[in-house]
Amino acid sequence: LDRMIRENGIETATGGAGSLIIFECNVMHGSNANMSPWPRSNLFFVYNSVENQLEKPFCGNRPRPDFLGNRTNTEALVPVDSPDLRRTG
């Protein structure tokens, strides 16, 4: 981590109340404790090829519940063409 910081620096993502920050979850990241009286939620989305089907764990553990690993709806996502999705700011 020290070498990464020396070579690349640290970037800070900030925003006002209700802001949304989207980043690739494999990016090295961290955050301080939530100091507000309101909850701070995290959502993680994982996209895989339809060929990469979820299987039973190899280690003998129980499969993850559907809210963590959906096995029923495995159709490919259909792209949506919307001007609103192209807007950034």
Jmol script that loads the backbone (N, CA, C; Angstrom):
load data "model"
ATOM      1  N   LEU A   1       0.830  -1.191   0.000  1.00  0.00           N
ATOM      2  CA  LEU A   1       0.000   0.000   0.000  1.00  0.00           C
ATOM      3  C   LEU A   1       0.876   1.255   0.000  1.00  0.00           C
ATOM      4  N   ASP A   2       1.926   1.237   0.798  1.00  0.00           N
ATOM      5  CA  ASP A   2       2.830   2.387   0.863  1.00  0.00           C
ATOM      6  C   ASP A   2       3.417   2.700  -0.514  1.00  0.00           C
ATOM      7  N   ARG A   3       3.883   1.669  -1.218  1.00  0.00           N
ATOM      8  CA  ARG A   3       4.458   1.874  -2.551  1.00  0.00           C
ATOM      9  C   ARG A   3       3.409   2.410  -3.527  1.00  0.00           C
ATOM     10  N   MET A   4       2.199   1.857  -3.472  1.00  0.00           N
ATOM     11  CA  MET A   4       1.132   2.326  -4.359  1.00  0.00           C
ATOM     12  C   MET A   4       0.852   3.809  -4.136  1.00  0.00           C
ATOM     13  N   ILE A   5       0.833   4.225  -2.872  1.00  0.00           N
ATOM     14  CA  ILE A   5       0.564   5.632  -2.570  1.00  0.00           C
ATOM     15  C   ILE A   5       1.710   6.509  -3.057  1.00  0.00           C
ATOM     16  N   ARG A   6       2.941   6.081  -2.829  1.00  0.00           N
ATOM     17  CA  ARG A   6       4.090   6.873  -3.279  1.00  0.00           C
ATOM     18  C   ARG A   6       4.094   7.022  -4.797  1.00  0.00           C
ATOM     19  N   GLU A   7       3.749   5.952  -5.511  1.00  0.00           N
ATOM     20  CA  GLU A   7       3.798   5.981  -6.973  1.00  0.00           C
ATOM     21  C   GLU A   7       2.578   6.652  -7.607  1.00  0.00           C
ATOM     22  N   ASN A   8       1.428   6.559  -6.964  1.00  0.00           N
ATOM     23  CA  ASN A   8       0.189   7.024  -7.592  1.00  0.00           C
ATOM     24  C   ASN A   8      -0.572   8.082  -6.808  1.00  0.00           C
ATOM     25  N   GLY A   9      -0.211   8.302  -5.553  1.00  0.00           N
ATOM     26  CA  GLY A   9      -0.930   9.272  -4.736  1.00  0.00           C
ATOM     27  C   GLY A   9      -2.249   8.720  -4.230  1.00  0.00           C
ATOM     28  N   ILE A  10      -3.015   9.587  -3.588  1.00  0.00           N
ATOM     29  CA  ILE A  10      -4.332   9.234  -3.054  1.00  0.00           C
ATOM     30  C   ILE A  10      -5.341  10.224  -3.619  1.00  0.00           C
ATOM     31  N   GLU A  11      -6.458   9.729  -4.078  1.00  0.00           N
ATOM     32  CA  GLU A  11      -7.550  10.568  -4.556  1.00  0.00           C
ATOM     33  C   GLU A  11      -8.662  10.534  -3.519  1.00  0.00           C
ATOM     34  N   THR A  12      -9.354  11.642  -3.360  1.00  0.00           N
ATOM     35  CA  THR A  12     -10.451  11.728  -2.405  1.00  0.00           C
ATOM     36  C   THR A  12     -11.755  11.920  -3.159  1.00  0.00           C
ATOM     37  N   ALA A  13     -12.741  11.115  -2.844  1.00  0.00           N
ATOM     38  CA  ALA A  13     -14.076  11.260  -3.420  1.00  0.00           C
ATOM     39  C   ALA A  13     -14.976  11.846  -2.337  1.00  0.00           C
ATOM     40  N   THR A  14     -15.553  12.998  -2.599  1.00  0.00           N
ATOM     41  CA  THR A  14     -16.430  13.638  -1.621  1.00  0.00           C
ATOM     42  C   THR A  14     -17.728  14.045  -2.297  1.00  0.00           C
ATOM     43  N   GLY A  15     -18.736  14.267  -1.493  1.00  0.00           N
ATOM     44  CA  GLY A  15     -20.015  14.711  -2.015  1.00  0.00           C
ATOM     45  C   GLY A  15     -20.925  15.122  -0.879  1.00  0.00           C
ATOM     46  N   GLY A  16     -21.925  15.875  -1.214  1.00  0.00           N
ATOM     47  CA  GLY A  16     -22.898  16.310  -0.222  1.00  0.00           C
ATOM     48  C   GLY A  16     -23.870  15.200   0.138  1.00  0.00           C
ATOM     49  N   ALA A  17     -24.759  15.513   1.060  1.00  0.00           N
ATOM     50  CA  ALA A  17     -25.765  14.540   1.493  1.00  0.00           C
ATOM     51  C   ALA A  17     -26.549  14.034   0.289  1.00  0.00           C
ATOM     52  N   GLY A  18     -26.718  12.734   0.208  1.00  0.00           N
ATOM     53  CA  GLY A  18     -27.443  12.117  -0.894  1.00  0.00           C
ATOM     54  C   GLY A  18     -26.604  11.833  -2.117  1.00  0.00           C
ATOM     55  N   SER A  19     -25.313  12.125  -2.061  1.00  0.00           N
ATOM     56  CA  SER A  19     -24.432  11.871  -3.207  1.00  0.00           C
ATOM     57  C   SER A  19     -24.224  10.380  -3.410  1.00  0.00           C
ATOM     58  N   LEU A  20     -23.882  10.026  -4.624  1.00  0.00           N
ATOM     59  CA  LEU A  20     -23.615   8.646  -4.992  1.00  0.00           C
ATOM     60  C   LEU A  20     -22.235   8.582  -5.625  1.00  0.00           C
ATOM     61  N   ILE A  21     -21.418   7.670  -5.146  1.00  0.00           N
ATOM     62  CA  ILE A  21     -20.091   7.456  -5.718  1.00  0.00           C
ATOM     63  C   ILE A  21     -20.070   6.049  -6.294  1.00  0.00           C
ATOM     64  N   ILE A  22     -19.732   5.936  -7.573  1.00  0.00           N
ATOM     65  CA  ILE A  22     -19.664   4.636  -8.231  1.00  0.00           C
ATOM     66  C   ILE A  22     -18.222   4.392  -8.645  1.00  0.00           C
ATOM     67  N   PHE A  23     -17.690   3.237  -8.261  1.00  0.00           N
ATOM     68  CA  PHE A  23     -16.329   2.881  -8.648  1.00  0.00           C
ATOM     69  C   PHE A  23     -16.218   1.375  -8.738  1.00  0.00           C
ATOM     70  N   GLU A  24     -15.199   0.909  -9.437  1.00  0.00           N
ATOM     71  CA  GLU A  24     -14.934  -0.524  -9.584  1.00  0.00           C
ATOM     72  C   GLU A  24     -14.506  -1.058  -8.224  1.00  0.00           C
ATOM     73  N   CYS A  25     -15.186  -2.090  -7.726  1.00  0.00           N
ATOM     74  CA  CYS A  25     -14.967  -2.538  -6.349  1.00  0.00           C
ATOM     75  C   CYS A  25     -13.582  -3.132  -6.114  1.00  0.00           C
ATOM     76  N   ASN A  26     -12.826  -3.448  -7.153  1.00  0.00           N
ATOM     77  CA  ASN A  26     -11.465  -3.946  -6.961  1.00  0.00           C
ATOM     78  C   ASN A  26     -10.444  -2.825  -6.809  1.00  0.00           C
ATOM     79  N   VAL A  27     -10.882  -1.578  -6.933  1.00  0.00           N
ATOM     80  CA  VAL A  27     -10.002  -0.438  -6.691  1.00  0.00           C
ATOM     81  C   VAL A  27      -9.702  -0.397  -5.193  1.00  0.00           C
ATOM     82  N   MET A  28      -8.433  -0.188  -4.837  1.00  0.00           N
ATOM     83  CA  MET A  28      -8.077  -0.058  -3.424  1.00  0.00           C
ATOM     84  C   MET A  28      -8.848   1.124  -2.855  1.00  0.00           C
ATOM     85  N   HIS A  29      -9.625   0.891  -1.811  1.00  0.00           N
ATOM     86  CA  HIS A  29     -10.445   1.959  -1.256  1.00  0.00           C
ATOM     87  C   HIS A  29     -10.647   1.750   0.240  1.00  0.00           C
ATOM     88  N   GLY A  30     -11.098   2.776   0.889  1.00  0.00           N
ATOM     89  CA  GLY A  30     -11.393   2.708   2.318  1.00  0.00           C
ATOM     90  C   GLY A  30     -12.235   3.902   2.713  1.00  0.00           C
ATOM     91  N   SER A  31     -12.818   3.843   3.893  1.00  0.00           N
ATOM     92  CA  SER A  31     -13.606   4.968   4.388  1.00  0.00           C
ATOM     93  C   SER A  31     -13.569   4.969   5.910  1.00  0.00           C
ATOM     94  N   ASN A  32     -13.745   6.149   6.469  1.00  0.00           N
ATOM     95  CA  ASN A  32     -13.819   6.278   7.920  1.00  0.00           C
ATOM     96  C   ASN A  32     -15.177   5.826   8.416  1.00  0.00           C
ATOM     97  N   ALA A  33     -15.309   5.779   9.716  1.00  0.00           N
ATOM     98  CA  ALA A  33     -16.588   5.425  10.330  1.00  0.00           C
ATOM     99  C   ALA A  33     -17.638   6.474   9.970  1.00  0.00           C
ATOM    100  N   ASN A  34     -18.870   6.040   9.863  1.00  0.00           N
ATOM    101  CA  ASN A  34     -19.979   6.947   9.607  1.00  0.00           C
ATOM    102  C   ASN A  34     -20.237   7.735  10.892  1.00  0.00           C
ATOM    103  N   MET A  35     -20.037   9.034  10.844  1.00  0.00           N
ATOM    104  CA  MET A  35     -20.187   9.861  12.043  1.00  0.00           C
ATOM    105  C   MET A  35     -21.540  10.558  12.096  1.00  0.00           C
ATOM    106  N   SER A  36     -22.384  10.321  11.095  1.00  0.00           N
ATOM    107  CA  SER A  36     -23.707  10.939  11.080  1.00  0.00           C
ATOM    108  C   SER A  36     -24.701  10.019  11.790  1.00  0.00           C
ATOM    109  N   PRO A  37     -25.873  10.545  12.152  1.00  0.00           N
ATOM    110  CA  PRO A  37     -26.891   9.692  12.771  1.00  0.00           C
ATOM    111  C   PRO A  37     -27.673   8.861  11.753  1.00  0.00           C
ATOM    112  N   TRP A  38     -27.365   9.009  10.454  1.00  0.00           N
ATOM    113  CA  TRP A  38     -28.098   8.302   9.412  1.00  0.00           C
ATOM    114  C   TRP A  38     -27.275   7.144   8.867  1.00  0.00           C
ATOM    115  N   PRO A  39     -27.932   6.112   8.389  1.00  0.00           N
ATOM    116  CA  PRO A  39     -27.186   4.951   7.877  1.00  0.00           C
ATOM    117  C   PRO A  39     -26.438   5.281   6.586  1.00  0.00           C
ATOM    118  N   ARG A  40     -25.376   4.574   6.362  1.00  0.00           N
ATOM    119  CA  ARG A  40     -24.625   4.660   5.101  1.00  0.00           C
ATOM    120  C   ARG A  40     -24.670   3.259   4.502  1.00  0.00           C
ATOM    121  N   SER A  41     -25.215   3.155   3.320  1.00  0.00           N
ATOM    122  CA  SER A  41     -25.409   1.845   2.699  1.00  0.00           C
ATOM    123  C   SER A  41     -24.425   1.628   1.566  1.00  0.00           C
ATOM    124  N   ASN A  42     -24.090   0.373   1.335  1.00  0.00           N
ATOM    125  CA  ASN A  42     -23.242  -0.028   0.214  1.00  0.00           C
ATOM    126  C   ASN A  42     -24.003  -1.041  -0.625  1.00  0.00           C
ATOM    127  N   LEU A  43     -23.938  -0.895  -1.923  1.00  0.00           N
ATOM    128  CA  LEU A  43     -24.498  -1.874  -2.849  1.00  0.00           C
ATOM    129  C   LEU A  43     -23.366  -2.391  -3.710  1.00  0.00           C
ATOM    130  N   PHE A  44     -23.309  -3.694  -3.884  1.00  0.00           N
ATOM    131  CA  PHE A  44     -22.281  -4.300  -4.721  1.00  0.00           C
ATOM    132  C   PHE A  44     -22.966  -5.066  -5.840  1.00  0.00           C
ATOM    133  N   PHE A  45     -22.601  -4.767  -7.061  1.00  0.00           N
ATOM    134  CA  PHE A  45     -23.136  -5.458  -8.225  1.00  0.00           C
ATOM    135  C   PHE A  45     -22.003  -6.225  -8.884  1.00  0.00           C
ATOM    136  N   VAL A  46     -22.249  -7.488  -9.172  1.00  0.00           N
ATOM    137  CA  VAL A  46     -21.245  -8.316  -9.838  1.00  0.00           C
ATOM    138  C   VAL A  46     -21.875  -8.851 -11.115  1.00  0.00           C
ATOM    139  N   TYR A  47     -21.210  -8.605 -12.224  1.00  0.00           N
ATOM    140  CA  TYR A  47     -21.699  -9.070 -13.516  1.00  0.00           C
ATOM    141  C   TYR A  47     -20.747 -10.127 -14.050  1.00  0.00           C
ATOM    142  N   ASN A  48     -21.311 -11.213 -14.538  1.00  0.00           N
ATOM    143  CA  ASN A  48     -20.533 -12.305 -15.105  1.00  0.00           C
ATOM    144  C   ASN A  48     -21.113 -12.691 -16.452  1.00  0.00           C
ATOM    145  N   SER A  49     -20.335 -13.389 -17.218  1.00  0.00           N
ATOM    146  CA  SER A  49     -20.821 -13.971 -18.461  1.00  0.00           C
ATOM    147  C   SER A  49     -21.924 -14.977 -18.131  1.00  0.00           C
ATOM    148  N   VAL A  50     -22.912 -15.118 -19.032  1.00  0.00           N
ATOM    149  CA  VAL A  50     -23.956 -16.120 -18.802  1.00  0.00           C
ATOM    150  C   VAL A  50     -23.376 -17.530 -18.816  1.00  0.00           C
ATOM    151  N   GLU A  51     -22.177 -17.692 -19.384  1.00  0.00           N
ATOM    152  CA  GLU A  51     -21.507 -18.996 -19.347  1.00  0.00           C
ATOM    153  C   GLU A  51     -20.900 -19.291 -17.972  1.00  0.00           C
ATOM    154  N   ASN A  52     -20.728 -18.285 -17.161  1.00  0.00           N
ATOM    155  CA  ASN A  52     -20.129 -18.445 -15.837  1.00  0.00           C
ATOM    156  C   ASN A  52     -21.240 -18.624 -14.801  1.00  0.00           C
ATOM    157  N   GLN A  53     -21.919 -19.746 -14.866  1.00  0.00           N
ATOM    158  CA  GLN A  53     -23.058 -20.017 -13.993  1.00  0.00           C
ATOM    159  C   GLN A  53     -22.615 -20.290 -12.559  1.00  0.00           C
ATOM    160  N   LEU A  54     -23.424 -19.831 -11.626  1.00  0.00           N
ATOM    161  CA  LEU A  54     -23.179 -20.069 -10.215  1.00  0.00           C
ATOM    162  C   LEU A  54     -23.394 -21.551  -9.918  1.00  0.00           C
ATOM    163  N   GLU A  55     -22.466 -22.150  -9.205  1.00  0.00           N
ATOM    164  CA  GLU A  55     -22.551 -23.569  -8.863  1.00  0.00           C
ATOM    165  C   GLU A  55     -22.553 -23.744  -7.356  1.00  0.00           C
ATOM    166  N   LYS A  56     -22.816 -24.978  -6.925  1.00  0.00           N
ATOM    167  CA  LYS A  56     -22.716 -25.283  -5.498  1.00  0.00           C
ATOM    168  C   LYS A  56     -21.272 -25.088  -5.057  1.00  0.00           C
ATOM    169  N   PRO A  57     -21.072 -24.645  -3.808  1.00  0.00           N
ATOM    170  CA  PRO A  57     -19.696 -24.482  -3.316  1.00  0.00           C
ATOM    171  C   PRO A  57     -18.938 -25.810  -3.357  1.00  0.00           C
ATOM    172  N   PHE A  58     -17.673 -25.757  -3.740  1.00  0.00           N
ATOM    173  CA  PHE A  58     -16.844 -26.959  -3.808  1.00  0.00           C
ATOM    174  C   PHE A  58     -16.433 -27.440  -2.422  1.00  0.00           C
ATOM    175  N   CYS A  59     -16.512 -26.553  -1.430  1.00  0.00           N
ATOM    176  CA  CYS A  59     -16.006 -26.874  -0.096  1.00  0.00           C
ATOM    177  C   CYS A  59     -17.029 -27.572   0.784  1.00  0.00           C
ATOM    178  N   GLY A  60     -18.241 -27.775   0.309  1.00  0.00           N
ATOM    179  CA  GLY A  60     -19.251 -28.451   1.112  1.00  0.00           C
ATOM    180  C   GLY A  60     -20.128 -27.502   1.907  1.00  0.00           C
ATOM    181  N   ASN A  61     -19.859 -26.191   1.858  1.00  0.00           N
ATOM    182  CA  ASN A  61     -20.729 -25.232   2.539  1.00  0.00           C
ATOM    183  C   ASN A  61     -22.061 -25.135   1.813  1.00  0.00           C
ATOM    184  N   ARG A  62     -23.059 -24.599   2.495  1.00  0.00           N
ATOM    185  CA  ARG A  62     -24.360 -24.380   1.859  1.00  0.00           C
ATOM    186  C   ARG A  62     -24.238 -23.281   0.805  1.00  0.00           C
ATOM    187  N   PRO A  63     -25.035 -23.352  -0.268  1.00  0.00           N
ATOM    188  CA  PRO A  63     -25.023 -22.277  -1.273  1.00  0.00           C
ATOM    189  C   PRO A  63     -25.456 -20.952  -0.652  1.00  0.00           C
ATOM    190  N   ARG A  64     -24.987 -19.864  -1.229  1.00  0.00           N
ATOM    191  CA  ARG A  64     -25.391 -18.543  -0.757  1.00  0.00           C
ATOM    192  C   ARG A  64     -26.881 -18.350  -0.990  1.00  0.00           C
ATOM    193  N   PRO A  65     -27.552 -17.544  -0.147  1.00  0.00           N
ATOM    194  CA  PRO A  65     -28.976 -17.267  -0.371  1.00  0.00           C
ATOM    195  C   PRO A  65     -29.168 -16.483  -1.669  1.00  0.00           C
ATOM    196  N   ASP A  66     -30.384 -16.531  -2.213  1.00  0.00           N
ATOM    197  CA  ASP A  66     -30.662 -15.894  -3.505  1.00  0.00           C
ATOM    198  C   ASP A  66     -30.352 -14.401  -3.528  1.00  0.00           C
ATOM    199  N   PHE A  67     -30.484 -13.706  -2.403  1.00  0.00           N
ATOM    200  CA  PHE A  67     -30.204 -12.272  -2.440  1.00  0.00           C
ATOM    201  C   PHE A  67     -28.711 -11.996  -2.601  1.00  0.00           C
ATOM    202  N   LEU A  68     -27.860 -13.006  -2.410  1.00  0.00           N
ATOM    203  CA  LEU A  68     -26.420 -12.861  -2.637  1.00  0.00           C
ATOM    204  C   LEU A  68     -25.959 -13.537  -3.923  1.00  0.00           C
ATOM    205  N   GLY A  69     -26.654 -14.566  -4.342  1.00  0.00           N
ATOM    206  CA  GLY A  69     -26.266 -15.284  -5.551  1.00  0.00           C
ATOM    207  C   GLY A  69     -27.494 -15.866  -6.218  1.00  0.00           C
ATOM    208  N   ASN A  70     -28.052 -15.157  -7.180  1.00  0.00           N
ATOM    209  CA  ASN A  70     -29.292 -15.558  -7.827  1.00  0.00           C
ATOM    210  C   ASN A  70     -29.041 -16.676  -8.827  1.00  0.00           C
ATOM    211  N   ARG A  71     -29.745 -17.773  -8.660  1.00  0.00           N
ATOM    212  CA  ARG A  71     -29.613 -18.921  -9.552  1.00  0.00           C
ATOM    213  C   ARG A  71     -30.813 -19.077 -10.482  1.00  0.00           C
ATOM    214  N   THR A  72     -31.862 -18.264 -10.291  1.00  0.00           N
ATOM    215  CA  THR A  72     -33.094 -18.469 -11.045  1.00  0.00           C
ATOM    216  C   THR A  72     -33.190 -17.602 -12.297  1.00  0.00           C
ATOM    217  N   ASN A  73     -32.750 -16.356 -12.255  1.00  0.00           N
ATOM    218  CA  ASN A  73     -32.827 -15.478 -13.420  1.00  0.00           C
ATOM    219  C   ASN A  73     -31.414 -15.300 -13.971  1.00  0.00           C
ATOM    220  N   THR A  74     -31.062 -16.119 -14.945  1.00  0.00           N
ATOM    221  CA  THR A  74     -29.696 -16.087 -15.468  1.00  0.00           C
ATOM    222  C   THR A  74     -29.645 -15.608 -16.921  1.00  0.00           C
ATOM    223  N   GLU A  75     -30.696 -14.893 -17.353  1.00  0.00           N
ATOM    224  CA  GLU A  75     -30.687 -14.361 -18.719  1.00  0.00           C
ATOM    225  C   GLU A  75     -29.722 -13.182 -18.819  1.00  0.00           C
ATOM    226  N   ALA A  76     -29.173 -12.996 -20.001  1.00  0.00           N
ATOM    227  CA  ALA A  76     -28.257 -11.872 -20.227  1.00  0.00           C
ATOM    228  C   ALA A  76     -29.006 -10.550 -20.108  1.00  0.00           C
ATOM    229  N   LEU A  77     -28.327  -9.516 -19.609  1.00  0.00           N
ATOM    230  CA  LEU A  77     -28.912  -8.185 -19.540  1.00  0.00           C
ATOM    231  C   LEU A  77     -29.037  -7.608 -20.944  1.00  0.00           C
ATOM    232  N   VAL A  78     -30.098  -6.852 -21.171  1.00  0.00           N
ATOM    233  CA  VAL A  78     -30.326  -6.208 -22.459  1.00  0.00           C
ATOM    234  C   VAL A  78     -29.940  -4.736 -22.320  1.00  0.00           C
ATOM    235  N   PRO A  79     -29.063  -4.229 -23.192  1.00  0.00           N
ATOM    236  CA  PRO A  79     -28.672  -2.813 -23.092  1.00  0.00           C
ATOM    237  C   PRO A  79     -29.871  -1.892 -23.271  1.00  0.00           C
ATOM    238  N   VAL A  80     -29.893  -0.806 -22.532  1.00  0.00           N
ATOM    239  CA  VAL A  80     -30.948   0.198 -22.617  1.00  0.00           C
ATOM    240  C   VAL A  80     -30.350   1.442 -23.251  1.00  0.00           C
ATOM    241  N   ASP A  81     -31.000   1.941 -24.305  1.00  0.00           N
ATOM    242  CA  ASP A  81     -30.530   3.160 -24.955  1.00  0.00           C
ATOM    243  C   ASP A  81     -31.368   4.321 -24.435  1.00  0.00           C
ATOM    244  N   SER A  82     -30.778   5.127 -23.576  1.00  0.00           N
ATOM    245  CA  SER A  82     -31.490   6.250 -22.987  1.00  0.00           C
ATOM    246  C   SER A  82     -30.560   7.449 -22.884  1.00  0.00           C
ATOM    247  N   PRO A  83     -31.006   8.634 -23.335  1.00  0.00           N
ATOM    248  CA  PRO A  83     -30.161   9.827 -23.210  1.00  0.00           C
ATOM    249  C   PRO A  83     -29.794  10.119 -21.751  1.00  0.00           C
ATOM    250  N   ASP A  84     -30.687   9.792 -20.811  1.00  0.00           N
ATOM    251  CA  ASP A  84     -30.415  10.044 -19.393  1.00  0.00           C
ATOM    252  C   ASP A  84     -29.209   9.258 -18.902  1.00  0.00           C
ATOM    253  N   LEU A  85     -28.961   8.077 -19.477  1.00  0.00           N
ATOM    254  CA  LEU A  85     -27.846   7.251 -19.033  1.00  0.00           C
ATOM    255  C   LEU A  85     -26.515   7.764 -19.563  1.00  0.00           C
ATOM    256  N   ARG A  86     -26.540   8.628 -20.551  1.00  0.00           N
ATOM    257  CA  ARG A  86     -25.301   9.171 -21.115  1.00  0.00           C
ATOM    258  C   ARG A  86     -24.864  10.456 -20.412  1.00  0.00           C
ATOM    259  N   ARG A  87     -25.742  11.012 -19.613  1.00  0.00           N
ATOM    260  CA  ARG A  87     -25.458  12.281 -18.949  1.00  0.00           C
ATOM    261  C   ARG A  87     -24.560  12.044 -17.733  1.00  0.00           C
ATOM    262  N   THR A  88     -23.503  12.788 -17.643  1.00  0.00           N
ATOM    263  CA  THR A  88     -22.619  12.706 -16.482  1.00  0.00           C
ATOM    264  C   THR A  88     -22.381  14.107 -15.955  1.00  0.00           C
ATOM    265  N   GLY A  89     -21.902  14.191 -14.735  1.00  0.00           N
ATOM    266  CA  GLY A  89     -21.676  15.526 -14.221  1.00  0.00           C
ATOM    267  C   GLY A  89     -20.886  15.564 -12.977  1.00  0.00           C
TER     268      GLY A  89
END
end "model"
wireframe off; spacefill off
backbone 0.3
color backbone group
